[in-house]
């Protein structure tokens, strides 16, 4: 599979084209819009989330509620475009345009992108570099999650840490409903209360917060990915997808960073076998991946997100036109987007996993894929 997204933060719409989906996959707005709403939620979000009410329009590739096998086109309207029509117009003229950006914001793509593409008006960088683009990727990822669900694979995402406040208790799949109903995507209400207080304090100070997200998948068949080629190793593909999301700066699989301080005897997962369960591991330090492949255990991924770079009390910078000292430009911003980031990450990781499923079990139709996944699970149990 492959996809391409297009569109700017304040342009008329975001568009994505998805190619390579099998036919007969049940798909509609109700499979995608809830993920778009989750992406917009979370305590600490800014005013843009009030302006936009993201909904997808399926423009091609779906008929009668199922995919046809043709490319699927997704369209998400930017409601705020009505306030930016003259500023974002592709036609020449109207110079100088309003809301020009020449004071580069530290931590953003502004300065480097301006130098790379020779833009003195840094809005030409901001508009595409903005995390608004992740709305399109969530829509794409929602389709991937739908495909995974049809072959018995389930995912979850939650906040492990926000700023210095950490959720110390272990995750349990029974907590999914609590997580979905939490504005901080956690089952630990004590930690959530501390997080809310910290967000309020940080907002009053004009600052921002980052954190650590955790994404898990269960029901993965053995052998997605490959040990034979570097570019087919699943851990490298997951890491690339995660690090492509704005503000993500670190990724670990399983207990990778803790494992670095332990001897091998305390790291690797011993193997056992019984007739009822087949092969099993009583620990999961590997996080579900060995040798670049899924091993049948839960996939566990943790991601570090830096604080959002747009500050209401801006850092010093330089104006790229006058070269004079200035304060960084202010655009609408969130105090934190950590809870929403987990939703985005589940979607982009889900895309990688769905691609790996089709790579191993690919067929023209969903029923073919389901049959092959079932056969692979039966073989692994008997091996």
Secondary structure, 3 states (H helix, E strand, C coil): CEEEEECCCCCCEEEEEEECCCECCECCHHHHHHHHHHHHCCCCCCCHHHHCCCCEEEEECEECCEECCCCEEEEEECHHHHHCHHHHCCCCCCCCCCCCCCECCCCCCHHHHHHHHCCCCCHHHHHHHCHHHHHHHHHHHHHHHHHHHHCCCEEEEEEEEECCEECCCCCCHHHHHHHHCCCCCCCCHHHHHHHHHHHHHHHHCCCCCCEEEEEEEECCCCCCECCCCHHHCHHHHHHHHHHCCCCEEEEEECCHHHHCCCCHHHCCCCEEEECCCEEEECCCCCCCEECCEECCCCEEEEEEECCCCCCCCCCEEEECCCCCEEECCCCCCCCCCHHHHHHHHHHHHHHHHHHHHHHHHCCCEHHHHHHHHHHHHHHHHHC
